[in-house]
Amino acid sequence: MVDLSLPITEEINVARRVMKRNPGIKVIILSVHDEQTAVDDCLSAGAAGFVLKRTAANDMIPAVWEVLKGLTYVSPSVEAEG
């Protein structure tokens, strides 16, 4: 899980570095950014999930379970807004 309060491009770069150093690791981005483009960019970079900080209390456990099953998770509120 990557929990950063950085510009989205930095969150993506951190996720890429983690995945490069640890092949096979699954990264879930925990972010304040709720734009669909931010989600798309993170998933395109290889993140397995994207959870909004404002909904993390409800979304984090389902996100981890979905990612462990090999699926991709995006906070439902992002999908609803997108």
Protein Blocks (a to p, Z undefined) as FASTA:
>chain_A
ZZddddfklmmmmmmmmmmmmghiacddddfbfcfklmmmmmmnopabdcdfklmmmmmm
mmmmmmmnopacddfklmmmZZ
